[in-house]
Amino acid sequence: MRPFKRILTIVTIVLLALVVLAGCGKTDSSHTSETRTITYKDQTYTVPANPQRIATLANSLLNFLDAIDGQSISRVDSSDALSDKLKALPSLGQTANINMEELLSLKPDLVIGLSNQHGKYEGQLQSNQLPHILVSYDGIKDNVPLLLFLGELTHHETKAKEVVAQYNTNIDKVKAAIKNVTPARVAVLRATGKAVTAETELAVTAAMVKELGMTNVVLQHGDFDKSAKTIPYSLETLAADDPDIIFISTMGKKEDITKTMEKEMTSNPAWQNLTAVKNGKVYYLPSNLFLLNPGLHTPDAMAELVNMAYGIKVDF
């Protein structure tokens, strides 16, 4: 065989081999060597196959990620309790006011934020070609799905399942402690510097009240917006419902909340005639556990409600 033909034959064989190998390495659209798709709450996200530099835009997400042994390269400034390790992370500013320059300087390969807080940054994330996930995270029923999602995202599925198992065990322990008690009749109020309203089951504290089998007297009034977390609720209606216990979740400065409560409730003689007031069963709840989703501390918050309502202490 002539040298030229021999070389041509060798080149052809090599090219065919490369084609075959390329065909063997081909993947479907849901997974490549660089990306894959995962699902959270019926929403599918395309993410890096193995993200190494995850930036979190909310400390609620940061705490969840840390609990399952995931790593973040950022935090935000807030009143959330953080470990010293997490406090040492670079800050991106406030949850609702992210410093994009700082975020870009960290060179993340994936950004995780909240859809209701960080949707306004989606255009900037896209223009800077930053892979990102903006999740819907609100009520306590989102806690377990989000933990499992983050476990899958970071390849810490086993740890995530362990955390979920402990979370569920603690909640079950709280419920078991009150299985033989008569359910309390409660009203869950929301007091701010501007108004006093009542919570529906879409709000955090009222959702926990439902989980604990307590009767939320507010819900017996069926003519309210079922998509609302809080609804108007007057002292006259509260007096007619006359609950055994009044839980008050608060938002804002204590002095402003006190003034609002005095204006709408506590300065009226009818307030003093309420059963809950007479029996000393009115509780102002700390916002860190009862205004926003307390996340992994949900069992602790539920235990607090049980202690207030029934005098039953639950330890984990």
KAVENGI-V549153 format. One record per helix or strand of 2 or more residues. SS is the DSSP state (@ for helix, = for strand). FROM is the first residue (numbers start at 1). TO is the last residue. If there is no record, write none. Layout:
ss = <SS,SS>
from = <FROM,FROM>
to = <TO,TO>
This chain:
ss = <@,=,=,=,@,=,@,=,=,@,=,@,=,@,@,=,=,@,=,@,=,@,=,@,@,@,=,@,@>
from = <3,35,43,54,59,75,84,91,97,100,110,115,132,142,157,185,196,204,215,217,230,235,245,254,269,275,282,287,295>
to = <24,40,48,56,67,77,87,94,98,105,114,127,135,154,177,192,199,211,216,220,232,241,251,266,272,278,285,290,310>
